[in-house]
Amino acid sequence: MEIFVVPDIWNVLAQWGATLILFLVIRHFVYRPMSEFLAKRQEAVTSDLQQAEDRRLEAEQLKAQYEEKIDDAKREGAEIVEESRKRAKLMEQRAAEDARAEARALMERAKGDIDREKKNAEKEVRTETADLAVLIAQKLLKENIEVSDQDRLVDGMIEELEKNHVR
């Protein structure tokens, strides 16, 4: 026993009409707002991503600037240290030159003092030698020598002493 159900055309059309109306209502009240919401959401996400990318690029630029400033500061610090080393070396050289000049001046003064003392000592030795020679001559001769003879004897004695001492 087979039963064929023939659909009633009006029922089919009513179902198709109800489906179409339901589709249009859903499209109007759900699909369009949902599409607009999704479009706005996508636009917001895209905007947020673009802002994030812009901030990232800005952060990279700031980082590069800061690294450049740090490098400049390091370079400047190294230059300051090098300049300080050069100044210290120059000061050391100047101090050494000043010390050498002072030592030379001290040596010159000492040589001058030594020469003066030597001349004074030679004068004293000459005088004492002359006096001693006169005394010896007086004792040997047991008489007083005249002044002109005395000067001649002293000069002769001095010359002889100079010859003996200055060789």
Backbone as CSV, one residue per row, in Angstrom:
resi,resn,N_x,N_y,N_z,CA_x,CA_y,CA_z,C_x,C_y,C_z
1,MET,0.788,-1.118,0.000,0.000,0.000,0.000,0.881,1.250,0.000
2,GLU,0.772,1.833,-0.999,1.556,3.035,-1.189,0.651,4.235,-1.186
3,ILE,1.170,5.207,-0.454,0.388,6.430,-0.389,1.266,7.521,-0.988
4,PHE,0.672,8.077,-1.945,1.377,9.205,-2.550,0.805,10.482,-1.984
5,VAL,1.680,11.248,-1.504,1.218,12.522,-0.969,1.604,13.561,-2.006
6,VAL,0.648,14.159,-2.481,0.899,15.202,-3.457,0.808,16.512,-2.685
7,PRO,1.803,17.191,-2.766,1.770,18.436,-2.004,0.779,19.399,-2.651
8,ASP,0.219,20.102,-1.775,-0.743,21.101,-2.207,0.070,22.330,-2.615
9,ILE,-0.154,22.819,-3.791,0.637,23.888,-4.346,0.537,25.118,-3.487
10,TRP,-0.620,25.327,-2.900,-0.777,26.513,-2.066,0.051,26.385,-0.801
11,ASN,0.148,25.220,-0.307,0.990,25.006,0.887,2.471,25.229,0.539
12,VAL,2.848,24.742,-0.603,4.245,24.905,-1.021,4.538,26.381,-1.225
13,LEU,3.639,27.067,-1.886,3.844,28.492,-2.116,3.857,29.248,-0.792
14,ALA,3.024,28.872,0.124,2.973,29.534,1.433,4.281,29.294,2.176
15,GLN,4.794,28.110,2.095,6.069,27.810,2.767,7.201,28.595,2.121
16,TRP,7.161,28.615,0.790,8.194,29.397,0.095,8.050,30.884,0.436
17,GLY,6.915,31.391,0.512,6.665,32.802,0.843,7.097,33.090,2.265
18,ALA,6.764,32.188,3.185,7.151,32.376,4.594,8.671,32.343,4.715
19,THR,9.308,31.457,3.973,10.767,31.361,4.013,11.383,32.639,3.461
20,LEU,10.809,33.149,2.362,11.317,34.378,1.765,11.141,35.554,2.721
21,ILE,9.979,35.652,3.331,9.727,36.731,4.296,10.684,36.602,5.477
22,LEU,10.849,35.395,5.968,11.776,35.164,7.084,13.201,35.553,6.675
23,PHE,13.581,35.202,5.438,14.915,35.561,4.940,15.079,37.083,4.889
24,LEU,14.070,37.776,4.361,14.142,39.235,4.252,14.170,39.888,5.637
25,VAL,13.390,39.389,6.543,13.367,39.942,7.910,14.722,39.709,8.580
26,ILE,15.228,38.505,8.450,16.539,38.203,9.057,17.616,39.064,8.400
27,ARG,17.531,39.196,7.081,18.527,39.999,6.384,18.451,41.448,6.841
28,HIS,17.247,41.971,6.983,17.089,43.369,7.351,17.462,43.615,8.816
29,PHE,17.020,42.793,9.706,17.228,43.029,11.138,18.475,42.373,11.711
30,VAL,18.998,41.369,11.069,20.156,40.674,11.633,21.395,40.835,10.739
31,TYR,21.266,40.518,9.463,22.439,40.471,8.594,23.049,41.864,8.403
32,ARG,22.220,42.870,8.050,22.768,44.207,7.823,23.415,44.769,9.100
33,PRO,22.745,44.751,10.253,23.407,45.270,11.462,24.658,44.464,11.811
34,MET,24.554,43.146,11.607,25.720,42.312,11.911,26.857,42.651,10.949
35,SER,26.559,42.861,9.672,27.583,43.228,8.691,28.184,44.586,9.032
36,GLU,27.320,45.545,9.386,27.819,46.864,9.770,28.686,46.765,11.026
37,PHE,28.205,45.981,12.000,28.984,45.795,13.234,30.341,45.173,12.923
38,LEU,30.321,44.124,12.081,31.577,43.464,11.727,32.495,44.400,10.933
39,ALA,31.912,45.215,10.044,32.721,46.161,9.272,33.353,47.196,10.212
40,LYS,32.524,47.715,11.147,33.058,48.681,12.118,34.127,48.038,12.991
41,ARG,33.861,46.823,13.383,34.829,46.101,14.223,36.129,45.886,13.454
42,GLN,36.003,45.484,12.184,37.199,45.278,11.369,37.942,46.599,11.198
43,GLU,37.196,47.681,10.980,37.818,48.996,10.852,38.521,49.390,12.150
44,ALA,37.887,49.121,13.293,38.497,49.433,14.589,39.760,48.599,14.803
45,VAL,39.684,47.313,14.467,40.853,46.444,14.620,41.973,46.919,13.693
46,THR,41.617,47.258,12.453,42.614,47.757,11.500,43.229,49.056,12.013
47,SER,42.369,49.941,12.541,42.862,51.204,13.098,43.783,50.946,14.289
48,ASP,43.370,50.036,15.167,44.208,49.693,16.325,45.542,49.103,15.876
49,LEU,45.495,48.227,14.871,46.733,47.643,14.353,47.634,48.721,13.747
50,GLN,47.011,49.668,13.007,47.793,50.749,12.410,48.402,51.636,13.501
51,GLN,47.610,51.934,14.532,48.134,52.731,15.647,49.269,51.987,16.350
52,ALA,49.085,50.695,16.536,50.134,49.897,17.174,51.398,49.904,16.318
53,GLU,51.238,49.782,15.011,52.392,49.820,14.103,53.062,51.192,14.153
54,ASP,52.232,52.256,14.158,52.787,53.612,14.255,53.555,53.790,15.563
55,ARG,52.981,53.311,16.653,53.658,53.409,17.954,54.946,52.591,17.970
56,ARG,54.899,51.419,17.338,56.097,50.593,17.270,57.197,51.313,16.491
57,LEU,56.822,51.900,15.355,57.801,52.651,14.560,58.337,53.850,15.348
58,GLU,57.435,54.535,16.042,57.851,55.676,16.863,58.790,55.214,17.975
59,ALA,58.464,54.084,18.593,59.325,53.539,19.651,60.692,53.155,19.085
60,GLU,60.710,52.580,17.892,61.991,52.229,17.267,62.811,53.480,16.963
61,GLN,62.120,54.536,16.499,62.824,55.793,16.234,63.395,56.376,17.528
62,LEU,62.570,56.365,18.586,63.051,56.863,19.880,64.223,56.026,20.376
63,LYS,64.102,54.718,20.203,65.187,53.836,20.626,66.464,54.168,19.856
64,ALA,66.321,54.367,18.538,67.489,54.711,17.717,68.077,56.051,18.158
65,GLN,67.198,57.025,18.465,67.676,58.329,18.935,68.408,58.183,20.263
66,TYR,67.818,57.409,21.185,68.452,57.217,22.489,69.787,56.488,22.349
67,GLU,69.816,55.479,21.478,71.084,54.768,21.259,72.128,55.702,20.662
68,GLU,71.687,56.576,19.757,72.611,57.552,19.173,73.116,58.514,20.248
69,LYS,72.193,58.951,21.119,72.598,59.846,22.211,73.563,59.135,23.155
70,ILE,73.294,57.874,23.430,74.189,57.099,24.300,75.555,56.964,23.638
71,ASP,75.557,56.657,22.337,76.835,56.552,21.614,77.576,57.881,21.627
72,ASP,76.823,58.980,21.420,77.442,60.309,21.468,78.021,60.584,22.848
73,ALA,77.260,60.221,23.888,77.744,60.439,25.256,78.999,59.605,25.522
74,LYS,78.995,58.359,25.047,80.182,57.515,25.224,81.374,58.111,24.478
75,ARG,81.116,58.550,23.245,82.181,59.152,22.442,82.709,60.415,23.128
76,GLU,81.779,61.238,23.611,82.178,62.468,24.295,82.950,62.146,25.567
77,GLY,82.485,61.126,26.290,83.207,60.704,27.494,84.613,60.234,27.165
78,ALA,84.725,59.459,26.093,86.052,58.981,25.681,86.941,60.154,25.274
79,GLU,86.348,61.140,24.592,87.129,62.319,24.201,87.590,63.095,25.429
80,ILE,86.695,63.218,26.416,87.056,63.928,27.650,88.178,63.196,28.361
81,VAL,88.067,61.879,28.440,89.116,61.088,29.095,90.432,61.245,28.344
82,GLU,90.372,61.168,27.012,91.593,61.304,26.208,92.190,62.694,26.380
83,GLU,91.328,63.714,26.379,91.813,65.091,26.577,92.444,65.234,27.960
84,SER,91.825,64.607,28.956,92.391,64.658,30.313,93.748,63.967,30.354
85,ARG,93.854,62.847,29.668,95.144,62.147,29.613,96.207,63.020,28.950
86,LYS,95.811,63.670,27.851,96.758,64.542,27.156,97.190,65.691,28.061
87,ARG,96.207,66.295,28.760,96.546,67.393,29.671,97.468,66.914,30.776
88,ALA,97.157,65.750,31.331,97.998,65.211,32.407,99.411,64.955,31.897
89,LYS,99.518,64.399,30.701,100.840,64.133,30.130,101.584,65.441,29.885
90,LEU,100.862,66.442,29.366,101.468,67.746,29.124,101.915,68.381,30.438
91,MET,101.060,68.272,31.458,101.430,68.816,32.768,102.650,68.089,33.323
92,GLU,102.687,66.776,33.114,103.829,65.985,33.571,105.102,66.429,32.849
93,GLN,104.988,66.632,31.531,106.146,67.074,30.755,106.603,68.458,31.204
94,ARG,105.623,69.357,31.434,105.976,70.704,31.889,106.645,70.651,33.254
95,ALA,106.090,69.813,34.132,106.684,69.690,35.466,108.108,69.153,35.358
96,ALA,108.307,68.173,34.478,109.651,67.614,34.296,110.592,68.675,33.721
97,GLU,110.095,69.443,32.742,110.925,70.505,32.163,111.256,71.561,33.211
98,ASP,110.246,71.930,34.014,110.483,72.910,35.078,111.506,72.381,36.073
99,ALA,111.375,71.095,36.417,112.317,70.497,37.369,113.727,70.483,36.777
100,ARG,113.828,70.140,35.478,115.149,70.145,34.836,115.727,71.559,34.796
101,ALA,114.877,72.539,34.469,115.354,73.925,34.413,115.790,74.385,35.799
102,GLU,115.003,74.024,36.798,115.362,74.393,38.172,116.659,73.702,38.588
103,ALA,116.810,72.441,38.185,118.040,71.709,38.514,119.233,72.354,37.811
104,ARG,119.038,72.757,36.528,120.127,73.429,35.808,120.496,74.741,36.493
105,ALA,119.466,75.506,36.871,119.732,76.784,37.540,120.442,76.550,38.861
106,LEU,120.008,75.536,39.585,120.649,75.200,40.861,122.097,74.788,40.629
107,MET,122.323,73.999,39.577,123.692,73.582,39.253,124.550,74.795,38.892
108,GLU,123.987,75.723,38.116,124.735,76.921,37.738,125.073,77.750,38.976
109,ARG,124.089,77.903,39.866,124.356,78.650,41.107,125.423,77.943,41.926
110,ALA,125.297,76.613,41.993,126.280,75.848,42.768,127.669,75.992,42.150
111,LYS,127.747,75.932,40.798,129.043,76.107,40.141,129.604,77.493,40.428
112,GLY,128.721,78.501,40.365,129.159,79.865,40.671,129.660,79.979,42.099
113,ASP,128.896,79.383,43.030,129.314,79.401,44.440,130.647,78.679,44.609
114,ILE,130.768,77.539,43.941,132.017,76.765,44.047,133.180,77.570,43.481
115,ASP,132.964,78.215,42.321,134.037,79.028,41.728,134.431,80.176,42.654
116,ARG,133.430,80.855,43.243,133.737,81.952,44.169,134.509,81.444,45.383
117,GLU,134.025,80.332,45.928,134.702,79.767,47.099,136.123,79.339,46.740
118,LYS,136.281,78.789,45.534,137.603,78.358,45.090,138.531,79.566,44.975
119,LYS,138.021,80.658,44.366,138.836,81.861,44.218,139.182,82.455,45.581
120,ASN,138.169,82.462,46.477,138.430,82.976,47.831,139.475,82.121,48.533
121,ALA,139.321,80.804,48.373,140.284,79.900,49.015,141.671,80.105,48.420
122,GLU,141.733,80.272,47.086,143.034,80.508,46.457,143.656,81.811,46.957
123,LYS,142.805,82.852,47.118,143.310,84.125,47.623,143.875,83.954,49.020
124,GLU,143.068,83.245,49.845,143.523,83.030,51.221,144.827,82.235,51.238
125,VAL,144.882,81.204,50.386,146.104,80.392,50.336,147.271,81.251,49.872
126,ARG,147.067,82.100,48.881,148.139,82.971,48.395,148.607,83.915,49.509
127,THR,147.603,84.496,50.168,147.951,85.445,51.225,148.716,84.745,52.335
128,GLU,148.171,83.606,52.766,148.838,82.878,53.847,150.209,82.375,53.398
129,THR,150.280,81.924,52.153,151.556,81.449,51.630,152.564,82.592,51.565
130,ALA,152.090,83.742,51.132,152.986,84.897,51.048,153.469,85.290,52.437
131,ASP,152.522,85.339,53.376,152.913,85.690,54.747,153.883,84.658,55.299
132,LEU,153.587,83.410,55.045,154.447,82.332,55.520,155.822,82.414,54.864
133,ALA,155.829,82.705,53.574,157.101,82.817,52.857,157.927,83.977,53.412
134,VAL,157.233,85.086,53.711,157.945,86.238,54.274,158.524,85.879,55.631
135,LEU,157.732,85.206,56.445,158.217,84.813,57.772,159.409,83.873,57.653
136,ILE,159.284,82.936,56.740,160.384,81.992,56.553,161.625,82.727,56.078
137,ALA,161.429,83.631,55.138,162.569,84.383,54.610,163.193,85.250,55.700
138,GLN,162.338,85.862,56.532,162.860,86.701,57.616,163.644,85.858,58.604
139,LYS,163.131,84.722,58.890,163.828,83.872,59.848,165.134,83.390,59.257
140,LEU,165.093,83.066,57.978,166.315,82.595,57.359,167.347,83.717,57.268
141,LEU,166.919,84.830,56.946,167.850,85.945,56.794,168.077,86.673,58.118
142,LYS,167.203,86.496,58.998,167.213,87.118,60.314,167.402,88.614,60.199
143,GLU,166.757,89.118,59.268,166.758,90.563,59.144,165.489,90.961,58.415
144,ASN,165.180,92.168,58.502,163.978,92.660,57.831,164.276,92.933,56.380
145,ILE,163.346,92.550,55.594,163.484,92.763,54.162,162.739,94.052,53.841
146,GLU,163.271,94.778,52.939,162.587,95.997,52.539,161.308,95.628,51.799
147,VAL,160.391,96.599,51.754,159.062,96.350,51.191,159.165,95.982,49.719
148,SER,159.980,96.623,48.942,160.087,96.313,47.517,160.648,94.919,47.319
149,ASP,161.614,94.549,48.133,162.160,93.198,48.046,161.130,92.181,48.493
150,GLN,160.389,92.561,49.517,159.370,91.658,50.055,158.340,91.365,48.970
151,ASP,157.879,92.381,48.266,156.877,92.184,47.208,157.430,91.296,46.099
152,ARG,158.704,91.510,45.751,159.322,90.717,44.707,159.412,89.264,45.140
153,LEU,159.820,89.012,46.368,159.920,87.646,46.877,158.547,86.983,46.925
154,VAL,157.549,87.738,47.369,156.178,87.193,47.462,155.683,86.830,46.080
155,ASP,155.860,87.718,45.125,155.393,87.429,43.766,156.093,86.199,43.200
156,GLY,157.380,86.093,43.445,158.122,84.925,42.975,157.626,83.655,43.627
157,MET,157.368,83.733,44.916,156.876,82.567,45.650,155.498,82.159,45.134
158,ILE,154.651,83.136,44.884,153.289,82.851,44.387,153.365,82.196,43.016
159,GLU,154.196,82.716,42.165,154.334,82.128,40.835,154.804,80.690,40.925
160,GLU,155.742,80.468,41.812,156.255,79.105,41.976,155.170,78.180,42.515
161,LEU,154.391,78.656,43.474,153.293,77.848,44.015,152.238,77.579,42.942
162,GLU,151.938,78.592,42.153,150.942,78.411,41.094,151.415,77.374,40.094
163,LYS,152.691,77.398,39.761,153.226,76.414,38.827,153.127,75.020,39.407
164,ASN,153.381,74.897,40.685,153.330,73.587,41.335,151.889,73.092,41.502
165,HIS,150.967,74.015,41.767,149.576,73.609,42.030,148.717,73.540,40.772
166,VAL,149.066,74.322,39.778,148.255,74.341,38.563,148.990,73.568,37.493
167,ARG,148.751,72.293,37.445,149.398,71.453,36.444,148.370,70.915,35.517
